[in-house]
Amino acid sequence: MGLKKFIINLAPTPMVKLFAKPYVAGDCIEAAIDTARNFCEDRHVCSTIDLLGEELESDEEVQDTVSVYKRLIDVLGPQDYATISLKPTQLGSHRGTEHCKNVIEGIVKRAEQHNIKVTLDMEDHSFTDMTLDIFRAIKKVHPTFGTVLQSRLFRTENDIKSLKGLDARIRICIGIYNEPKDIALQNKPEMKKKMLQQIEVLFKEGHYPEIATHDEAVINEAINIAERLNMKKDKYEVQMLMGVPRKAFQDELIQNGFLVRLYVPFAEKWKFAIAYCKRRLAANPAMATYILKNILRKSTGKC
Ligand SMILES: Cc1cc2nc3c(=O)[nH]c(=O)nc-3n(C[C@H](O)[C@H](O)[C@H](O)COP(=O)(O)OP(=O)(O)OC[C@H]3O[C@@H](n4cnc5c(N)ncnc54)[C@H](O)[C@@H]3O)c2cc1C
């Protein structure tokens, strides 16, 4: 474990809760839906709502997670501003691919009844095969099902080839997990260069790329690629995490006719929100300074 991660892991819970605020929509379904609805009504920003929690190894916890997702879907109902994101390790991966696929498909079926799209997030490399196998199996029957690829992994080019002909919604990101150097790039500029090359291939192969990054230069370059390939604006979208300060840029994209979607996580159990925030802080320690400045600004009445 690196020093940065070690220090962040030592941070006391109240402090992490403070940092969690901009990143996490709340501790119940209603808070997540309110957040997503407000993003849409106030700024025409779409959302993908995610229940925090991963690496669940008890059937009871998995069952609870399924119930929360199904309630979320029923309360959300048919609308056009929010999709759902979920992870294999919160939905039965500990019992093998077939079991996990069946659990996830149950949620996808429920979502389909309300016309809600579902995306299968990508976790660390030990789950890539399982995630893509589940994705392919469900996508055959439920065409709007989407997944994620991580540009840092050497295997991603082959994974894109293996999805040929599926016309899929593919969120493409650099990947949040630190991966070993024998299987992944270690340098961010290289990951981003790869990401742009992969976006081009995704377009050419007929997929719908969801460009997930906060790097404005990468987004602008992705738009250039789309324009060079004569891709209309409804053939892709830009995604960012709720809480990362990119409001002006997002508003500009929306004014120019692009679809922007924010990842809106909520937690029914604080331990999951804390784990999520620690991972985000470890990936981006500068966020701590930003949040502290914001708190100080609010407490001194300056804006
Ligand atoms: C919608 C969405 C879904 C994602 N889903 C997955 C997934 O399923 N699997 C996966 O492995 N990864 C996922 N990620 C994470 C992604 O892989 C990157 O780790 C993350 O987006 C940071 O990379 P970046 O491209 O923004 O580049 P960076 O170079 O890390 O960030 C660019 C700039 O954005 C700002 N920034 C970025 N992240 C943060 C942050 N957390 N807090 C504050 N500022 C920040 C900083 O100013 C930074 O300089 C997702 C990201 C998004 C936006």
The ligand as an SDF file (V2000), in Angstrom:
LIG
                    3D

 53 58  0  0  0  0  0  0  0  0999 V2000
  -19.1240    8.3060  -14.6810 C   0  0  0  0  0  0  0  0  0  0  0  0
  -17.8980    7.5590  -14.2990 C   0  0  0  0  0  0  0  0  0  0  0  0
  -17.9690    6.1930  -14.0990 C   0  0  0  0  0  0  0  0  0  0  0  0
  -16.8280    5.4670  -13.7730 C   0  0  0  0  0  0  0  0  0  0  0  0
  -16.9070    4.0980  -13.6760 N   0  0  0  0  0  0  0  0  0  0  0  0
  -15.7870    3.3940  -13.4460 C   0  0  0  0  0  0  0  0  0  0  0  0
  -15.7980    1.9770  -13.4670 C   0  0  0  0  0  0  0  0  0  0  0  0
  -16.8330    1.3240  -13.6660 O   0  0  0  0  0  0  0  0  0  0  0  0
  -14.6340    1.3270  -13.2200 N   0  0  0  0  0  0  0  0  0  0  0  0
  -13.4690    1.9960  -12.9990 C   0  0  0  0  0  0  0  0  0  0  0  0
  -12.4340    1.3570  -12.8070 O   0  0  0  0  0  0  0  0  0  0  0  0
  -13.4240    3.3490  -12.9820 N   0  0  0  0  0  0  0  0  0  0  0  0
  -14.5450    4.0530  -13.2020 C   0  0  0  0  0  0  0  0  0  0  0  0
  -14.4850    5.4240  -13.2040 N   0  0  0  0  0  0  0  0  0  0  0  0
  -13.2710    6.1220  -12.7230 C   0  0  0  0  0  0  0  0  0  0  0  0
  -12.3280    6.4820  -13.8350 C   0  0  0  0  0  0  0  0  0  0  0  0
  -11.7830    5.2880  -14.3400 O   0  0  0  0  0  0  0  0  0  0  0  0
  -11.1800    7.3660  -13.3470 C   0  0  0  0  0  0  0  0  0  0  0  0
  -10.5110    6.7880  -12.3170 O   0  0  0  0  0  0  0  0  0  0  0  0
  -11.6290    8.7360  -12.8600 C   0  0  0  0  0  0  0  0  0  0  0  0
  -12.6370    9.2300  -13.6720 O   0  0  0  0  0  0  0  0  0  0  0  0
  -10.4550    9.7180  -12.8540 C   0  0  0  0  0  0  0  0  0  0  0  0
   -9.8410    9.7820  -14.1180 O   0  0  0  0  0  0  0  0  0  0  0  0
   -9.9550   11.0080  -15.1280 P   0  0  0  0  0  0  0  0  0  0  0  0
  -10.0710   10.4510  -16.4990 O   0  0  0  0  0  0  0  0  0  0  0  0
  -10.9860   11.9610  -14.7060 O   0  0  0  0  0  0  0  0  0  0  0  0
   -8.4930   11.6320  -15.1070 O   0  0  0  0  0  0  0  0  0  0  0  0
   -7.6740   12.2840  -13.9350 P   0  0  0  0  0  0  0  0  0  0  0  0
   -6.3940   12.7110  -14.5350 O   0  0  0  0  0  0  0  0  0  0  0  0
   -7.6120   11.3680  -12.7610 O   0  0  0  0  0  0  0  0  0  0  0  0
   -8.5290   13.5260  -13.5720 O   0  0  0  0  0  0  0  0  0  0  0  0
   -8.5210   14.7070  -14.3430 C   0  0  0  0  0  0  0  0  0  0  0  0
   -8.8050   15.8470  -13.4030 C   0  0  0  0  0  0  0  0  0  0  0  0
  -10.1450   15.6990  -12.9070 O   0  0  0  0  0  0  0  0  0  0  0  0
  -10.2110   15.9600  -11.5260 C   0  0  0  0  0  0  0  0  0  0  0  0
  -10.6220   14.7510  -10.8300 N   0  0  0  0  0  0  0  0  0  0  0  0
  -10.6430   13.4990  -11.2980 C   0  0  0  0  0  0  0  0  0  0  0  0
  -11.1330   12.6400  -10.4000 N   0  0  0  0  0  0  0  0  0  0  0  0
  -11.4350   13.3870   -9.3220 C   0  0  0  0  0  0  0  0  0  0  0  0
  -11.9710   13.1030   -8.0550 C   0  0  0  0  0  0  0  0  0  0  0  0
  -12.3180   11.8800   -7.6870 N   0  0  0  0  0  0  0  0  0  0  0  0
  -12.1310   14.1220   -7.2050 N   0  0  0  0  0  0  0  0  0  0  0  0
  -11.7990   15.3840   -7.5610 C   0  0  0  0  0  0  0  0  0  0  0  0
  -11.2820   15.7180   -8.7340 N   0  0  0  0  0  0  0  0  0  0  0  0
  -11.1120   14.7490   -9.6020 C   0  0  0  0  0  0  0  0  0  0  0  0
   -8.8500   16.4330  -11.1180 C   0  0  0  0  0  0  0  0  0  0  0  0
   -8.8150   17.8350  -11.2340 O   0  0  0  0  0  0  0  0  0  0  0  0
   -7.9290   15.8240  -12.1480 C   0  0  0  0  0  0  0  0  0  0  0  0
   -6.7730   16.5660  -12.3340 O   0  0  0  0  0  0  0  0  0  0  0  0
  -15.6050    6.1550  -13.5760 C   0  0  0  0  0  0  0  0  0  0  0  0
  -15.5320    7.5280  -13.7690 C   0  0  0  0  0  0  0  0  0  0  0  0
  -16.6500    8.2280  -14.1420 C   0  0  0  0  0  0  0  0  0  0  0  0
  -16.5220    9.6820  -14.3780 C   0  0  0  0  0  0  0  0  0  0  0  0
  1  2  1  0
  2  3  1  0
  2 52  2  0
  3  4  2  0
  4  5  1  0
  4 50  1  0
  5  6  2  0
  6  7  1  0
  6 13  1  0
  7  8  2  0
  7  9  1  0
  9 10  1  0
 10 11  2  0
 10 12  1  0
 12 13  2  0
 13 14  1  0
 14 15  1  0
 14 50  1  0
 15 16  1  0
 16 17  1  0
 16 18  1  0
 18 19  1  0
 18 20  1  0
 20 21  1  0
 20 22  1  0
 22 23  1  0
 23 24  1  0
 24 25  2  0
 24 26  1  0
 24 27  1  0
 27 28  1  0
 28 29  2  0
 28 30  1  0
 28 31  1  0
 31 32  1  0
 32 33  1  0
 33 34  1  0
 33 48  1  0
 34 35  1  0
 35 36  1  0
 35 46  1  0
 36 37  1  0
 36 45  1  0
 37 38  2  0
 38 39  1  0
 39 40  1  0
 39 45  2  0
 40 41  1  0
 40 42  2  0
 42 43  1  0
 43 44  2  0
 44 45  1  0
 46 47  1  0
 46 48  1  0
 48 49  1  0
 50 51  2  0
 51 52  1  0
 52 53  1  0
M  END
$$$$
